[in-house]
Amino acid sequence: MLVSPRCRLSLVLEKSALACAENHRYAIIEGIPILLLPDIHQTHIEGNRSLAVAEEGDSAQLPQFDIQPGTIDPFVQRAIGATNGALYQHLVGRMTDYPIPHLRLPAGEGSVIS
């Protein structure tokens, strides 16, 4: 259900990467497909880091963090104000819980939201 961001053709799993019929290839690092394009300017530092990790190939690993249960990831504490305009600006450095909304949707029974 993934497509190449370059040509919009379906991607298929080939070893440790995804590829399309036009041979565009995208790394999968620790189970996460990196579908960013190196020739397109990344607006967030994490995009550039993800591209750098993807270029390492099969030996690549994402940075590991020791986040204790019940605490908020330090990156999220800093970056929350840069999401959704200024809606979360007041939460920078003050979060005690993740601001994940409760969606009032009926049970999906395994169906896909499209």
C-alpha positions as CSV (number, residue, x, y, z in Angstrom):
1,M,0.0,0.0,0.0
2,L,3.1,2.2,-0.3
3,V,4.1,4.1,-3.5
4,S,7.3,5.7,-4.6
5,P,7.3,9.4,-3.9
6,R,9.1,9.9,-7.2
7,C,6.8,8.1,-9.7
8,R,3.8,7.0,-7.6
9,L,4.3,3.4,-8.7
10,S,3.7,0.6,-6.1
11,L,6.6,-0.4,-3.9
12,V,7.5,-4.0,-3.2
13,L,9.9,-5.4,-0.6
14,E,13.3,-6.5,-1.9
15,K,15.7,-7.6,0.8
16,S,16.1,-4.6,3.2
17,A,14.6,-2.0,0.8
18,L,11.5,-1.0,-1.1
19,A,11.6,-0.7,-4.8
20,C,9.3,0.2,-7.7
21,A,9.1,-0.9,-11.3
22,E,11.3,2.1,-12.3
23,N,14.0,0.9,-9.8
24,H,13.6,3.8,-7.3
25,R,14.8,2.3,-4.1
26,Y,14.1,3.3,-0.5
27,A,15.9,2.0,2.6
28,I,14.1,0.3,5.5
29,I,15.9,1.1,8.8
30,E,14.7,-0.9,11.8
31,G,11.4,-1.6,10.1
32,I,10.8,2.1,9.1
33,P,10.7,2.9,5.4
34,I,12.7,6.1,4.6
35,L,10.6,7.6,1.7
36,L,12.4,11.0,1.7
37,L,14.1,12.3,-1.4
38,P,17.7,13.5,-1.1
39,D,17.3,16.1,-3.9
40,I,14.4,17.8,-2.2
41,H,15.2,20.2,0.6
42,Q,14.2,18.8,4.0
43,T,12.6,21.4,6.2
44,H,13.3,19.6,9.5
45,I,16.6,18.4,10.8
46,E,15.1,14.9,11.4
47,G,14.6,14.5,7.7
48,N,18.2,15.2,7.0
49,R,19.2,12.7,9.7
50,S,16.9,10.1,8.3
51,L,18.4,10.5,4.9
52,A,22.0,10.2,6.3
53,V,21.1,7.0,8.2
54,A,19.4,5.6,5.0
55,E,22.6,6.1,3.0
56,E,24.6,3.9,5.5
57,G,22.8,0.8,4.0
58,D,22.2,-2.5,5.7
59,S,24.3,-1.6,8.7
60,A,22.4,1.5,9.5
61,Q,20.7,2.0,12.9
62,L,18.6,4.8,14.2
63,P,19.8,6.6,17.3
64,Q,18.7,4.8,20.5
65,F,17.2,6.7,23.4
66,D,16.5,5.7,26.9
67,I,13.0,7.2,27.6
68,Q,11.7,6.1,31.0
69,P,8.1,4.9,31.2
70,G,5.8,7.8,32.2
71,T,8.2,10.5,30.8
72,I,7.9,12.5,27.6
73,D,10.5,12.2,24.9
74,P,12.8,15.2,25.1
75,F,12.6,15.8,21.4
76,V,8.8,15.9,21.7
77,Q,9.1,18.3,24.6
78,R,11.1,20.7,22.5
79,A,9.4,20.3,19.1
80,I,5.7,20.3,20.2
81,G,5.5,24.0,19.7
82,A,6.5,23.7,16.0
83,T,3.5,21.5,15.2
84,N,0.1,22.6,14.2
85,G,0.9,26.3,14.2
86,A,1.0,27.8,17.6
87,L,-1.7,25.6,19.1
88,Y,0.8,23.7,21.2
89,Q,3.4,26.4,21.8
90,H,2.3,26.8,25.5
91,L,3.3,23.1,26.1
92,V,7.0,23.4,25.2
93,G,9.0,21.9,28.0
94,R,5.9,21.5,30.2
95,M,4.2,18.4,28.8
96,T,3.1,15.8,31.4
97,D,1.3,13.6,28.8
98,Y,1.3,13.3,25.0
99,P,-1.5,15.5,23.4
100,I,-3.1,12.6,21.5
101,P,-6.8,13.3,20.9
102,H,-9.5,10.8,21.5
103,L,-11.2,10.1,18.2
104,R,-14.9,9.3,18.5
105,L,-15.0,6.6,15.8
106,P,-16.9,3.4,15.8
107,A,-14.9,0.1,16.2
108,G,-13.1,-0.6,13.0
109,E,-13.2,-4.4,13.3
110,G,-9.9,-4.7,11.4
111,S,-11.0,-2.4,8.6
112,V,-8.7,0.2,7.0
113,I,-9.4,4.0,7.2
114,S,-9.1,5.5,3.7
